[in-house]
Amino acid sequence: GFSAERLRMVDPTLTAVNHISLAAGRDASGTGVVSNAFHRPDTPITRWISGFNASSDVETLWTAARRKGLRVGTLAWPGADAGAVDRLGDFGVLWPGPPLASSEIVELGPEAAETTGEVPSNDGLAPLLWRLHVGLRSATPDVQELLIALIDADPNGRPRYDAVAVRLADEDDWSYVGEMEWLEVDFEARAEEDLRAYPYGSWCKVLHIDPFTGTLRFYRGEINRLHAYPDAFEERLAEAIGPWPGEPDRAVADWWLDLSRGVDLDTVIEQGERLDRYFDRMTDWVLSEEDADLILAYHSSLDVYLHGSLITDELQWAYSPGSALAASEGLKRMGRSIDRSVASMWGALDPQRDALVVVSDHGQLPIFEVVRPNRALADAGLVRVVDEGNGPRIAPDSPMIAVTGGAFIHLYLNLAGREPGGVVTMAEAPELLRRAARVLSDLEAEGQSAVEKIYSRGEAAAVGLDHPSSGDLVVFLAPGFAADGGLDGPALEPSRYYGQHGFLASHDEMCGVLFARGAGIKKRRFGEVEATAVA
């Protein structure tokens, strides 16, 4: 089939930006999706929108296909969030919002345990039983009680705890797992925003059993459901593949820091593999059950893994030869999981009739330092901060604000006549921008400048960002640095995550992949292809 040595992405090399550009054939100046998050003129300076929930200024593949009478499905494709008519397919799966309950790791000791006669235990060891109450965000029911029992499952004459039994309090059947094994807990609930009760699920894992003391370390994953449309499609799909399993858990994936606080690397990778297999079943079911002409499907597992585990640089806080080797081996395993997904999709297609196009939206570079531009600007007196008891925030009459995404920053002035309540006059603007550029340019760590390039609004066309929603300054950080728009913490500090994108697209490491095979695809090899040529 067709393949390219590398796919040159558009600037900034962020997920929302490039998924829309891949589907629209235009850079950010054409689509208007200028970052993962950005401010729009004629709105208050502290208001920003998500690039994942923004309509493109130009037609996308899915809207063009529907206009021509083709049937289109979008499976978690960034930008196709069903928030407007032009962000809809004929059917689709949506990226879920906040979970019904966040994940947790619980340490369960015998001193807090009850016992039970419901589950068998051998060699004279009585079962230990704990009741884990899980609060559900604004839902009915508002709590689920999970019963967790520790038992001796092996009648070998040696009293040792070696297995766990789990069930919901309002159910009868127990599930049995050993150490480092997974189980899924499913139930129905209705969140505040739900129109009815839906099946929700949580993947749980026994992280450690102390066979002698009866201490148990238990991971209870996020509680999620599948979000799709229309309702009949969602109901049929959920019945076929179950609730959304969740991404690799960033909240507890600090395996290289302290295993008593986080989860191990295998657990993180297993979560990524589970999500890939879930997407495989989803795509396979859609191809067999839905009469679709075009399907756009997204996999996020490799991106999430790299954000947490791209450990290659001695300047990184978590770096050691051992952690770098482990992360590298984990990346190979995640790569094999994605290969399996591609093979699964190809196997579900008819090569005489169908074509498969595989494309990615960016690469990643290792980072070692986090930059907080709003904190740096506030320390220089250029951003006004207020604290009304709920933590610091940027004031509505601040002269400027930095809106960040990955290694990229839009800096907006609060211009009188452009922003409601604007406080900066046109006469004041040039000097404020010069001062802001100096503050950001002076940021450095480990002898390296944090900023690679700053463009004014008038210069932004050079990187495809000549759009009213672009910042008055457009700032690309240097490799090794990532931006955080918050105010909590210093202007610079070592990063606790290790991979990022959003850097200038001219870095080859930011390139994506592109290959295609099937009906109508000629055998051709290219060196470099522009992302805007894909659509």
C-alpha positions in Angstrom: 0.0 0.0 0.0 0.9 3.6 0.6 3.3 4.8 3.2 5.3 7.9 4.2 8.6 8.1 6.1 7.1 10.8 8.2 4.0 13.0 8.5 4.8 16.7 9.2 2.2 17.9 11.6 0.8 21.5 11.8 1.6 23.9 14.6 1.1 23.6 17.4 1.6 19.9 17.6 -1.4 19.2 19.9 -4.1 16.6 19.7 -7.2 18.8 19.1 -5.3 21.0 16.5 -4.0 18.1 14.4 -7.0 15.8 14.5 -9.1 18.6 13.0 -6.3 19.5 10.5 -6.0 15.8 9.5 -9.8 15.8 8.8 -10.1 19.2 7.2 -6.9 19.6 5.2 -6.1 23.0 6.6 -3.7 24.3 9.3 -4.9 26.0 12.4 -5.3 29.4 10.7 -7.8 27.7 8.5 -9.7 25.6 11.0 -9.7 28.1 13.9 -8.7 25.3 16.3 -5.5 27.0 17.4 -4.7 24.9 20.5 -6.1 22.3 22.9 -7.4 25.3 24.8 -7.7 28.9 23.6 -9.4 32.3 24.3 -11.7 33.9 21.7 -11.8 37.6 21.2 -15.0 39.4 22.3 -15.2 37.1 25.4 -13.9 38.0 28.9 -10.2 37.5 29.3 -10.4 34.7 31.8 -12.8 32.6 29.5 -11.3 30.0 27.3 -12.7 27.1 25.3 -11.5 23.6 24.7 -10.2 22.8 21.2 -11.8 19.4 21.5 -15.3 21.1 21.7 -14.7 23.7 19.0 -16.2 23.7 15.5 -13.9 24.0 12.6 -14.1 27.1 10.4 -13.9 24.8 7.4 -15.6 21.6 6.5 -14.3 18.3 7.9 -14.2 14.8 6.3 -17.2 13.6 8.2 -19.4 16.7 7.4 -18.4 16.5 3.7 -19.1 12.8 3.6 -22.6 13.3 5.2 -23.3 16.1 2.9 -22.8 13.7 0.0 -25.2 11.2 1.5 -22.6 8.8 3.0 -23.1 7.2 6.4 -20.4 8.2 8.9 -19.4 6.9 12.3 -16.9 8.7 14.6 -15.4 6.5 17.4 -13.9 8.8 20.0 -12.3 11.0 17.3 -11.1 14.3 18.8 -13.2 17.2 17.6 -16.3 15.0 16.9 -17.9 15.6 20.3 -21.5 15.8 19.1 -21.7 19.3 20.6 -23.0 20.9 17.3 -24.4 19.6 14.1 -21.0 19.9 12.4 -19.4 17.8 15.1 -21.8 14.9 14.6 -21.6 11.7 12.5 -24.6 9.5 11.8 -23.6 7.6 14.9 -20.6 7.9 17.2 -18.8 7.2 20.5 -17.9 10.2 22.6 -14.9 10.7 24.8 -16.3 10.3 28.4 -16.3 13.2 30.8 -15.3 13.0 34.5 -15.7 9.5 36.0 -18.6 8.8 38.3 -15.9 8.1 40.9 -12.1 8.6 40.7 -9.8 5.7 41.3 -8.2 4.9 44.6 -5.7 2.6 46.2 -6.8 1.2 49.6 -4.7 -0.4 52.3 -6.9 -2.9 54.2 -5.6 -4.3 57.5 -6.9 -7.2 59.7 -7.6 -4.8 62.6 -10.4 -3.2 60.6 -11.8 -6.4 59.2 -15.0 -8.4 59.9 -15.4 -12.1 59.0 -18.0 -13.9 56.9 -19.2 -17.4 56.3 -20.2 -16.6 52.7 -16.8 -17.6 51.2 -14.7 -20.6 51.9 -11.2 -20.4 53.4 -8.9 -23.2 54.1 -6.2 -24.3 56.6 -8.0 -22.8 59.6 -7.8 -19.2 58.4 -11.1 -17.3 58.8 -11.9 -15.0 55.9 -11.2 -11.3 56.5 -14.0 -9.0 55.2 -13.9 -5.3 54.5 -16.7 -3.0 53.3 -15.5 -0.3 50.9 -18.0 2.5 50.4 -17.6 4.3 47.1 -19.2 7.7 46.7 -20.8 8.3 43.3 -20.7 11.9 42.0 -24.2 13.4 42.0 -25.7 10.0 41.1 -28.5 7.6 42.0 -27.6 5.6 44.0 -25.0 8.0 45.5 -22.9 5.3 47.0 -21.9 1.7 46.2 -20.8 -0.7 48.9 -18.1 -3.2 47.7 -17.4 -6.2 49.9 -13.8 -7.5 49.8 -12.9 -10.7 51.5 -9.4 -12.2 51.9 -9.2 -16.0 52.0 -6.9 -19.0 51.9 -7.9 -20.6 48.6 -5.3 -23.4 48.6 -6.0 -26.4 51.0 -2.3 -27.4 51.2 -2.1 -27.6 55.0 -0.2 -24.2 55.2 -2.3 -21.3 56.5 -1.6 -18.5 54.0 -3.9 -15.8 52.6 -3.6 -16.0 48.9 -6.9 -14.9 47.2 -9.6 -12.2 47.3 -13.3 -12.5 46.8 -15.3 -9.4 45.7 -19.0 -8.6 45.3 -21.3 -5.7 45.5 -23.4 -5.5 48.7 -26.7 -5.8 46.8 -25.6 -8.8 44.7 -25.1 -12.5 45.6 -22.3 -13.7 43.4 -18.6 -13.4 44.4 -15.7 -13.0 42.0 -12.4 -14.6 43.0 -8.9 -13.3 42.0 -5.3 -13.8 43.1 -2.5 -11.3 43.6 -1.9 -9.1 40.6 -5.1 -10.2 38.9 -8.0 -8.0 37.6 -11.7 -8.2 38.0 -14.5 -6.0 36.7 -17.3 -4.6 38.9 -20.5 -3.6 37.0 -23.7 -2.0 38.2 -26.4 0.4 37.0 -26.5 4.1 38.1 -27.9 7.4 36.9 -25.6 10.4 37.1 -27.0 13.8 37.4 -26.5 14.5 33.7 -27.8 11.1 32.6 -31.3 10.8 31.1 -31.7 7.3 32.5 -29.8 4.6 34.4 -26.8 3.3 32.5 -24.4 0.4 33.0 -21.2 1.6 34.8 -18.1 -0.3 35.5 -14.8 -0.3 37.4 -11.7 -2.4 36.8 -10.1 -3.4 40.1 -6.8 -5.2 40.8 -5.3 -7.0 43.8 -1.9 -5.3 44.1 -0.5 -7.1 47.1 -1.5 -9.7 49.7 0.6 -10.3 52.8 -0.1 -14.0 53.3 0.9 -13.9 57.0 -0.6 -10.7 58.4 -3.7 -10.5 56.2 -2.9 -7.1 54.9 -4.4 -6.3 51.5 -3.5 -3.6 48.9 -6.4 -3.1 46.5 -6.8 -0.8 43.5 -10.3 0.3 42.6 -10.3 1.9 39.2 -12.4 4.8 37.9 -16.1 4.2 37.5 -17.1 5.0 33.9 -19.8 4.3 31.3 -19.9 4.3 27.5 -21.1 7.5 25.9 -22.5 7.2 22.4 -25.3 8.4 20.1 -28.0 8.0 19.1 -29.6 6.2 22.1 -30.4 3.0 20.3 -26.8 2.7 19.0 -25.4 3.4 22.5 -27.7 0.7 24.1 -26.7 -2.0 21.5 -23.0 -1.2 21.7 -22.9 -1.1 25.5 -24.7 -4.5 25.5 -22.0 -5.8 23.2 -18.8 -4.5 24.7 -19.6 -3.3 28.2 -18.8 0.0 30.0 -15.9 2.2 29.1 -12.8 0.7 30.8 -10.8 4.0 31.3 -7.4 5.0 30.2 -4.1 4.2 31.9 -4.6 5.8 35.3 -2.5 9.0 35.5 -3.6 9.6 39.1 -1.7 6.6 40.5 0.7 5.7 37.8 3.8 6.8 39.7 5.4 3.4 39.5 9.0 4.7 39.5 8.5 6.9 42.5 7.2 4.8 45.3 5.3 1.5 44.8 3.6 2.0 48.2 1.8 5.0 46.7 1.2 4.1 43.1 0.9 1.1 40.9 3.5 -0.9 39.1 4.4 -0.5 35.4 2.7 -3.7 34.4 -0.6 -2.4 35.8 -0.3 0.8 33.8 0.5 -1.1 30.6 -2.3 -3.6 31.2 -4.8 -0.7 31.4 -3.5 0.6 28.1 -3.8 -2.9 26.5 -7.4 -3.2 27.9 -8.4 0.1 26.3 -6.9 -1.0 23.0 -8.8 -4.3 23.1 -12.0 -2.4 24.0 -11.5 -0.2 20.9 -10.8 -3.3 18.9 -14.1 -4.9 19.9 -15.9 -1.6 19.3 -14.6 -1.2 15.8 -15.2 -4.8 14.9 -18.8 -4.6 16.2 -19.4 -1.4 14.3 -18.0 -2.9 11.1 -20.2 -5.9 11.4 -23.4 -4.3 12.7 -23.5 -0.8 11.1 -23.7 0.0 7.4 -21.1 2.7 7.3 -19.2 4.3 4.4 -16.6 6.1 6.6 -15.4 5.4 10.1 -12.9 7.6 12.0 -11.5 5.8 15.1 -9.1 7.0 17.7 -6.7 5.2 20.1 -5.1 7.1 23.0 -3.2 4.5 24.9 0.2 5.1 23.4 -0.1 8.9 23.9 -1.0 8.5 27.6 1.8 6.0 28.1 4.4 8.4 26.7 3.2 11.3 28.7 3.9 9.4 31.9 6.9 7.2 30.8 9.1 8.9 28.2 12.1 8.6 30.5 15.3 9.0 28.4 17.1 12.1 29.8 19.3 12.3 32.8 17.8 15.7 33.7 14.4 14.1 34.3 13.4 13.8 38.0 12.6 10.1 37.7 15.6 9.1 35.6 17.8 6.2 36.4 19.2 3.6 34.1 16.8 1.1 35.5 13.7 3.3 35.1 14.7 4.3 31.6 15.1 0.6 30.6 11.8 -0.3 32.2 10.0 2.5 30.4 11.6 1.6 27.1 10.5 -2.0 27.4 7.0 -0.8 28.3 6.9 1.3 25.2 7.7 -1.7 23.1 4.8 -3.6 24.7 2.4 -0.7 24.1 3.6 -0.6 20.5 2.8 -4.2 20.0 -0.7 -3.5 21.4 -1.2 -0.8 18.8 0.1 -3.2 16.1 -2.5 -5.7 17.3 -5.2 -3.1 16.9 -4.2 -2.3 13.4 -4.2 -6.0 12.5 -7.6 -6.4 14.1 -9.0 -3.5 12.0 -7.5 -4.8 8.8 -8.8 -8.3 9.5 -12.4 -6.9 9.8 -12.3 -5.2 6.4 -12.8 -6.5 2.9 -9.6 -5.5 1.0 -11.4 -5.6 -2.3 -14.0 -3.1 -1.2 -12.5 -1.3 1.9 -9.4 0.8 2.6 -7.6 1.3 5.9 -5.7 4.6 6.6 -3.5 4.7 9.7 -2.4 8.1 10.8 -1.1 9.7 14.1 -1.4 13.3 15.2 2.1 14.0 16.7 5.1 12.5 18.4 6.5 13.3 21.8 9.7 14.6 23.3 11.1 14.0 26.8 10.6 16.9 29.3 12.3 17.6 32.6 10.9 21.0 33.7 7.5 22.6 34.0 7.0 26.3 33.2 4.1 28.2 34.7 3.9 31.3 32.5 1.1 32.9 34.5 3.1 32.7 37.7 6.2 34.1 36.0 4.1 37.0 34.6 2.3 37.6 37.9 5.7 37.8 39.7 6.7 40.4 37.1 3.5 42.4 37.8 2.0 41.6 34.3 -0.8 39.3 35.4 -3.1 40.3 38.2 -4.0 37.6 40.7 -6.8 37.5 43.3 -7.4 35.0 46.1 -10.9 34.8 47.5 -10.3 31.8 49.7 -10.4 29.1 47.1 -6.9 29.5 45.9 -5.3 32.0 43.5 -6.9 32.9 40.2 -6.4 35.4 37.4 -8.5 38.6 38.0 -11.0 39.6 35.3 -9.1 42.9 35.0 -5.7 41.3 34.6 -3.8 43.0 31.7 -3.0 39.6 30.2 -3.3 35.9 30.5 -1.4 32.9 29.2 -3.5 29.9 28.0 -1.3 26.8 27.7 -1.4 23.5 25.9 1.5 21.0 26.1 4.7 22.9 25.2 2.7 25.8 23.7 1.4 29.1 25.0 -1.1 31.7 23.6 -0.6 35.0 25.5 -3.6 37.3 25.2 -3.9 41.0 26.2 -7.0 42.2 27.8 -7.6 44.8 25.2 -10.2 47.5 25.6 -12.7 47.3 22.8 -11.9 43.7 22.0 -12.4 41.9 25.3 -15.5 42.8 27.4 -14.1 44.8 30.3 -10.7 45.1 28.6 -8.2 47.3 30.4 -5.3 47.6 28.0 -5.3 50.4 25.4 -3.8 50.1 22.0 -1.1 52.6 23.0 -0.1 50.4 26.0 -0.1 47.1 24.1 3.3 47.1 22.4 5.2 47.8 25.6 3.3 45.2 27.6 4.0 42.6 25.0 7.7 43.4 24.9 7.8 43.1 28.7 5.9 39.8 28.6 8.3 38.4 25.9 11.3 39.4 28.1 9.9 37.6 31.1 9.3 34.4 29.2 12.5 34.6 27.3 14.5 34.9 30.6 13.1 31.6 32.0 15.7 28.9 32.1 16.6 25.7 34.0 19.7 23.5 34.0 21.4 26.2 31.9 18.8 25.8 29.1 16.4 28.5 27.9 12.7 27.5 28.4 11.5 29.2 25.2 12.5 28.3 21.7 10.5 30.8 19.7 8.1 33.7 20.3 5.9 35.1 17.5 3.8 38.3 17.5 0.3 38.1 16.1 1.6 39.6 12.9 4.3 37.0 12.6 2.1 34.0 13.4 1.3 33.3 9.8 4.8 31.8 9.5 3.6 28.8 11.7 0.0 28.7 10.4 -1.5 30.5 13.3 -2.7 33.7 11.7 -6.2 33.6 13.2 -8.2 35.9 15.4 -8.2 33.3 18.2 -4.4 33.1 18.3 -2.6 35.0 21.1 -1.1 38.4 20.8 2.1 36.4 21.4 2.5 32.8 20.3 5.1 31.0 22.3 6.8 27.6 21.7 8.8 26.2 24.5 12.1 24.5 23.9 12.4 20.7 24.1 12.7 19.6 27.7 10.0 22.1 28.9 6.2 21.9 29.2 3.7 24.6 30.1 1.2 24.7 33.0 -1.3 27.5 33.1 -1.9 27.3 36.8 -0.7 29.6 39.5 0.1 27.1 42.3 3.8 26.5 42.6 6.9 28.3 41.3 7.4 29.6 37.8 9.8 26.7 37.2 10.0 23.3 38.8 11.1 19.7 37.9 8.3 17.9 36.0 6.7 14.8 37.5 5.6 13.6 34.1 8.0 12.9 31.3 6.7 13.3 27.7 5.0 16.1 25.9 4.1 17.6 22.6 3.1 21.0 21.3 6.6 21.9 20.3 7.4 23.4 16.9 6.4 21.0 14.1 9.8 21.5 12.5 11.2 19.0 15.1 11.2 15.6 13.4 10.3 14.0 16.7 6.9 15.7 16.4 6.1 13.9 13.1 3.4 11.4 12.9 2.9 8.2 10.9 0.9 7.6 7.7 0.2 4.4 5.8 -2.7 3.0 3.9 -3.8 -0.2 2.3 -6.8 -1.6 0.5 -9.2 -0.8 -2.3 -8.0 2.1 -4.5 -4.7 2.4 -2.6 -1.7 2.3 -5.0 1.7 1.0 -3.8 3.7 4.2 -3.3 6.5 5.3 -0.9 7.0 8.9 0.1 9.6 10.6 2.2 7.6 13.4 3.9 3.9 14.3 3.6 2.2 17.3 5.1 -0.6 16.6 7.6 -2.9 18.9 5.6 -2.6 16.5 2.6 -4.2 13.6 4.4 -7.9 14.7 4.0 
